[in-house]
Amino acid sequence: MGKAEFEKALEDVKRLPDQPPQVLLDLYGLYKQATAGDVSGKRPGLLDMKGRAKYDAWASRRGMSTEQAMDGYVELVGNLLEKHDC
Protein backbone atom coordinates (compact mmCIF):
# COMPACT_ATOMS: atom_id res chain seq x y z
CA MET A 1 0.00 0.00 0.00
CA GLY A 2 1.09 3.55 -0.38
CA LYS A 3 0.22 7.20 -0.08
CA ALA A 4 -2.70 7.01 -2.55
CA GLU A 5 -4.37 4.25 -0.55
CA PHE A 6 -3.75 6.21 2.67
CA GLU A 7 -5.36 9.35 1.20
CA LYS A 8 -8.35 7.28 0.03
CA ALA A 9 -8.71 5.81 3.53
CA LEU A 10 -8.68 9.36 4.96
CA GLU A 11 -11.75 10.07 2.82
CA ASP A 12 -13.37 6.68 3.43
CA VAL A 13 -13.19 7.04 7.21
CA LYS A 14 -15.70 9.90 6.98
CA ARG A 15 -18.36 7.41 5.80
CA LEU A 16 -18.09 5.31 8.94
CA PRO A 17 -20.75 5.46 11.63
CA ASP A 18 -19.69 6.53 15.11
CA GLN A 19 -16.97 4.30 16.52
CA PRO A 20 -16.01 3.32 20.07
CA PRO A 21 -13.36 5.54 21.65
CA GLN A 22 -10.65 2.87 21.40
CA VAL A 23 -11.14 2.56 17.64
CA LEU A 24 -10.92 6.34 17.28
CA LEU A 25 -7.72 6.35 19.35
CA ASP A 26 -6.24 3.59 17.16
CA LEU A 27 -7.05 5.64 14.05
CA TYR A 28 -5.60 8.77 15.64
CA GLY A 29 -2.37 7.06 16.68
CA LEU A 30 -1.80 5.57 13.26
CA TYR A 31 -2.67 8.83 11.51
CA LYS A 32 -0.29 10.89 13.65
CA GLN A 33 2.53 8.36 13.26
CA ALA A 34 2.00 8.31 9.49
CA THR A 35 1.90 12.09 9.13
CA ALA A 36 4.20 13.38 11.87
CA GLY A 37 6.44 10.48 12.93
CA ASP A 38 7.25 9.68 16.54
CA VAL A 39 5.36 11.53 19.26
CA SER A 40 7.02 14.63 20.66
CA GLY A 41 6.43 16.92 23.59
CA LYS A 42 5.36 16.20 27.12
CA ARG A 43 2.57 13.82 28.00
CA PRO A 44 -0.49 15.82 29.12
CA GLY A 45 -1.29 15.85 32.82
CA LEU A 46 -3.86 13.72 34.62
CA LEU A 47 -6.57 16.35 34.31
CA ASP A 48 -6.37 16.35 30.51
CA MET A 49 -7.74 12.82 30.04
CA LYS A 50 -8.57 13.27 26.36
CA GLY A 51 -5.18 14.76 25.52
CA ARG A 52 -3.44 12.07 27.54
CA ALA A 53 -5.34 9.27 25.75
CA LYS A 54 -4.48 10.75 22.35
CA TYR A 55 -0.83 11.16 23.34
CA ASP A 56 -0.69 7.55 24.55
CA ALA A 57 -2.33 6.25 21.35
CA TRP A 58 0.30 8.05 19.29
CA ALA A 59 3.18 7.10 21.61
CA SER A 60 2.20 3.43 21.33
CA ARG A 61 3.25 3.63 17.66
CA ARG A 62 6.74 5.00 18.46
CA GLY A 63 9.33 3.54 16.09
CA MET A 64 6.77 2.52 13.47
CA SER A 65 7.74 3.69 9.99
CA THR A 66 5.54 6.06 8.00
CA GLU A 67 4.76 3.25 5.58
CA GLN A 68 3.81 0.82 8.36
CA ALA A 69 1.53 3.42 9.95
CA MET A 70 -0.12 4.22 6.62
CA ASP A 71 -0.64 0.52 5.92
CA GLY A 72 -2.09 0.00 9.40
CA TYR A 73 -4.47 2.92 8.95
CA VAL A 74 -5.63 1.69 5.52
CA GLU A 75 -6.13 -1.83 6.88
CA LEU A 76 -8.08 -0.65 9.93
CA VAL A 77 -10.35 1.60 7.85
CA GLY A 78 -10.89 -1.23 5.36
CA ASN A 79 -11.85 -3.62 8.16
CA LEU A 80 -14.26 -1.07 9.67
CA LEU A 81 -15.88 -0.38 6.30
CA GLU A 82 -16.31 -4.08 5.70
CA LYS A 83 -17.71 -4.64 9.20
CA HIS A 84 -20.26 -1.86 8.76
CA ASP A 85 -20.96 -2.71 5.11
CA CYS A 86 -20.19 0.85 3.97
N, C-alpha and C positions, 0 to 999 in steps of 0.2 A: 504494500500500500504506500501511498505517498501523499504529497501535499494536496493534490486535487481531491482525493478521497476524503481527507481531513476537512477540507473546506465544504465538501458536500455534506458531511456529517454535521458540521456546524449549522447548516441550514436545516437538515433533517431533524435535528434535536428539537427544533421549534414546533414540530408537529406532534410531539409526544404529549400525552396527558400528564397531569401532575405526577411527580415521582416522590418516593419516600426520601427523607433527608439524606440517608446514606448513599443513595444512588446519585443524588445531586452533588454530594461531596466527592464521590468517585469521579464524576464528570469534571468537576472543578479542578481537582488535583491533576488529572490527566491533561486538561486544557492548559493549565498554568505551566506544567512541566514542558509541554510541547511548544508553548509560545514564549516562555521566559526563562526556561532552564531551572536549575536548582533554586529552591526557596532562599530568600535573603531577608535580612532584617530580624528584629526580635519577635519572639512569639508573644502574641497579645496576652494580657493579664487575665486572671480568673473571671473578672467581671464582664469581659468581652467574650462571651461564650461562642457567639457566631464567628467572630474573627478568629478565635482560637481553633475552632473546628475546621475552618477553611485553611488556616495555616498548617494544621496537622495533616489534612488531606493532601496538601501540596508537598509538605515535608516527607510524607511517606513515599513519595516518588523520587526522592533524592538519588542522584546517580543514574537515573533512567535517561537514555538518549532521547533526543527530540523525535527521532523516527519511531522508537519504541512507544513513546507517549502518544504520538499521533495514531499509531496502529491500535493501541489500546483503546483510545477514544473512539475510533471508527468501529472497532469490534463491539464495544459496549453499546454504542448507539444502534448499531445493526441488530444486536440481540434484543434491545428494548423495542425497536420498531417491529421486529418479528413477534415478540411476545404480545404486543398490543395490536398486532395486525394493522399497522399504519401504512 
